[in-house]
Amino acid sequence: MSATIDEILDLISFAGAELVNGNANHGPMAAESLFTLGRDEAVLPWVESYRDRLTHRPVPTARIVRDDWREQLGRRDRLGDWIQFFQDELAEHSWKSVISKWVPRLAPGLMAAAGHGLIRTGHAVRTLSRGETPQRIDELAQGLGYWAARYYVLPGTPSNDNAGHSPLDGLSYVGRLHGPEFDSSGSIIQQIQGLESHPEFESTIDLVDTGADVSRFISRLTETFASVYLANRKDLIAFVHAVTAPSALRLLSPYLSESDAHRAARYGWQGCAAIYSWYSTAPPPDLNQFEVPDEGTQELIDRAVAAGGAHSIKFTEACLREYALNPSPVYLAAALDVSERVGPV
């Protein structure tokens, strides 16, 4: 038996933004990805199997005052208040205007919860682009609230100048800080905070030129990091987010001004470069080495559904979406790989 996205959002509406183990709640995002992949019948069984990991959403304790919002960014203890804040914003304004106003404000902290605030917001916006319902509005408030409460700014801010590199070329100027034996235990964001002790990373945000077309830049960014994912043998979850996060930014950019979209894309590059610098033990491979696999799109989707992992499902959907816009075989190679190497996580 299948269910609609609104029925699924109702089913897990009790849940907070994080799981029992402290990791991000992927339930709404993976469910929306399965619907997008055309696997409606798989959504309800998947969500039912995932529900035991969920915790209850936090209760608001004190209203966030609009004039004081900057001071409350990154306050994990105010997650419930941030969700309520965005529920109020969305009650007063259209969801498109809220995105246009708040994504630029939150973009410097795009690495919030390893990008999950951005990613959840992107999935919520895609559901709203298909039709506005109370459940989808609430899901957007959840995504934006999580982004604000876990807001984290990496070292370095964009200047008016940049080195003009593409994402692939820019990586040759980003130092890889660790070998394959380094201790990568702990959450992604806990690890990435180590970059605060590496002032040389601050100039990374100015390495790339987003060009005239933000969509094309995001294609180059996701293509590059799909290859980085394939080149590395450990910490694969980190590299998964270096594709799914900028791909989620693509879902938001149509609702931003041109200047805001370019600025957000620079922060998207910075977040991906941070993952590369901290986790990668191999440079990106030659993109020309990848070929279209024998497995067709439906088989890639089958493999992701069978693996059952939220990361495999979301990554496969993002790779197929990016491939439709930029038919580079690396996306299909990465989608083929993720269900085997990342699996049911």
Buried (B, 14 or more C-beta within 10 A) or exposed (E): EEBEBBEBBBBBEEBBBBBEEEBBBBBBBBBBBBBBBEBBEBBBEBBEEBEEBBBEBBEBEEEBEEEEBEEBBBBBEBBBBBBBBBBBBBEEBEBBEBBBBBBBBBBBBBBBBBBBBBBBBBBBBBBBBEEBBEBBBBBBBBBBBBBBBBBBBBBBEBEEEBEEBBBBBBBEEBEBBBEEEBEBEEBBBEBBBBBEEBEEBBBBBBBBBBBEEBBEBBBBBBBBBBBBBBBBEBBBBBBBBBBBBBBBBBBBBEBBEEEBBBBBBBBBBBBBBBBBBBBBBEBBEEBEEBEEBEBEBEEBBBBBBEBBBBBBBBBBBBBBBBBEBBEBBBBBBBBBBBBEBBBEB
